[in-house]
Amino acid sequence: MDKHMLGELCTKARRQYDQADYSGAEVFYRKVLADLERSRGQGHPETAVVLNNLAAVLIARCEYREAELLHRQAIESKLRFFGSDHPALLINLSVLARLSWLQSRYSETERLYRRMIRIHERYPGEDRTRYWEALGKLAEARMAQGDSAEAEDCFRRLLQEKQERSGKLHPVLTGDLESLAVALQNQGKHAETEAFLRRSVRINALHFGELDKRTGRALARLEIYLRRRGLYLEAEKAYRRLKQIRKKYLCDRHIQVFD
C-alpha cells in the first residue's frame, strides 16, 4: 500500500473516531498498522504513531488492557530510535499512567510519573506545564498510597515553580493550594491547612470577584474545613459570604464543594 493510500485510511479512521464510530476507526487503524509493520517493521516511529491512535480508540471503548499493550509496544518502538528517557516517550508514559490510575494501580502510576519527571528534568526545555502536571499527579499517587508527606513536598515544589513564573497571587495556583491543604490536613498541620485554603479564597476573590462561583467553591472548602475543626465562629463567617454568592445564582445548592 502506497503512502497516499495509507494517508487516506488514517483520515477515514480519524473521521470515524470523531463521529464516535470506534469500531470503524479500529478497522482502518488496524489495516494501516498491519501494512506499516510489513513494509517498515514493528520498530519504526511511524508505526508508533498508529499504535497511539489505535490505543486511543480502544480507550474510548474502555478496553484498557489492550490499549496498555499498544502503548508499551509504542514505547519499545521509540526506544530503538530515541533511546531511554527521551521526550518522545512522554505521551505514552502519560497515557499508561492515567490508565493505571483508573485501575487503582497506584504504585505503577507513581513509577510512571517518576519516569516522566526524570525526562522533564533531563530536558528542561520541554513544555513546563506537562512537567507540572506530572509532579501534581505524582503527589496524588503518593496520597492515594497514604504518603501525604511526599505529596506535600511535590505540591510545594509545584507551587514554588508556578509562583516564580506567575507570581504569588495568580489564579493558576488555587488548585495546587487546595491540594497542598489536603496533604497538610492529613498530617495534622492545621494552621498551614487553613492558611492555604484562605489564600485560595483570596486569590479567587481578587481575580474573579467576591460573588464569583470560583470564589464560592473555595469558600465552601474553607467553611467545611473550619466546621470540622470545631471553629464554628470562623465557619459561620465563611458561610455568610458563601450564602451571598448562592443568592446571586438563585439556588441555595448551586455552589458545590467540588466541580
Buried (B, 14 or more C-beta within 10 A) or exposed (E): BEEEEBEBBBEBBBEBBEEEBBEBBBBBBBBBBEBBBEBEEBBBBBBBBBBBBBBBBBBBEEBBEEBBEBBBBBBBBBBEEBEEBBBBBBBBBBBBBBBBBEEEBBEBBBBBBBBBBEBBEEEEEBEEEBBBBBBBBBBBBBBBBEBBEBBBBBBBBBBEBBBEEEEEEBBBBBEBBBBBBBBBBBEEBBEBBBBBBBBBBBBBBEBBEBBBBBBBBBBBBBBBBBBEBEBEEBBEBBBEBBBEBBEBEEEEEEBEEEE
